[in-house]
């Protein structure tokens, strides 16, 4: 089943799980709604390019990893002193590239075949 809406829905659901886990592990058990919204944006950016070509498990993988990548690059950008209040570089730049790379591996029909 390859349905773009289902894939994007699963990707954003995976981000909710990822953000909850990051909150418990890294932020001392607190839940941050702004971080959740940024993670949702990151998952949508990462999974949108191949939403109609990937399976739901791949959408969850892409969404989960894009949330982690977005949070990680947020700290790198802040520590470098760059002003990026909307996380535009982290979300649209890095997560977009990360999503395209993962789609190349996760596309069942035309992706990179790692098992041959």
N, C-alpha and C positions, 0 to 999 in steps of 0.2 A: 504494500500500500504506500503510494507516494502522493500525499496530499499536502500542498503548501501550507494551508491553514492549520492542519493537524501538526505538521512539523514545527511551525512557529509557536504554536501553543505548548507543545512539549518542551521546546527550547526554553521558553519563558518559565515554565514550571520547574525545570531543572535549576534555573537561576534562583528561584525562591529557596530551594533546598541548599544550594551552594552558599547563598548569602546567610542563611540561618547557621550553617556550619561555620562559616567564617566569623560570624558574630560570636558564637560560643567559643571558638578556639582562639581568635585573635583579639577580639574586643572585650574580653572579660565577661561574656554572657549577655551583652546588651544587643538589642536589635535596633538598627538604624534604618529608618524608612527612606532617607535620601540615598543611602548606599544600595538599598534594594532597587529603587527606581533607576539608578545608574547601571546596576547589573542587568535589569530588564532591557534597558536600551542597548547595552553591550550584546546581549544574546540576540536581540532582534537584528542588530547590524551584522553580527557574525553569521547568522543562519539565513538571512533573507536572500542572499545571492543564489543559493542552491536549494531553496525551500521545496521546490517541486521535484527535485532530483534525489533527495536523500531520504533514508528511512527514518522513522521516529526515534530509534535508539541513537542514530547518528546526530539527530537534532538535539537530543538531550546531552550528548557528549559535547557538541559544539557550544550549546548554551552554558553548560557547566564550566567548561574551560574558558570561555569568553568572560564570564563573571570573574573568575580568578585572575585572568590576565588584566582585566580592567582595574581591579583593585590593586594589583601589583604595580601597574604602570602609573596609577594615581600617586602612589608613594614615591616612585622615582621622579615623576614630574615635580611634585611638591618639594622634594629634597634638592632638586637642581635649581630651584628658585624661579621657575617659569610660572607665570600666572595663567592658569587654565581653569576658570571657575566652572565651566560647563563640562569639563572633561572631554572636550572635543577631540583632542589628539589621542587620548587613551581609548575612547570609545570608537570614534569613526575612523581613526587612523590605524591604530594597532589591532583592535578587534576586527576591523574589516579585513585587514591582511591575514590575520590569524584564521578568520572564518573561511576565507578563500583557500588557504592552504589545507585546512581540514576538509573542506568540500572536495578537494582534489583526491583525498584519500577515501572519503566516505561515499562518493557517488558509486552506486552499485553497478550501473550500466557502463559508464565511461570513465570511471576513476582509475587510479593507479592500483594495479593488482599486486598486492604484497605476498600472496600465497603461491605464486607460480615461480 
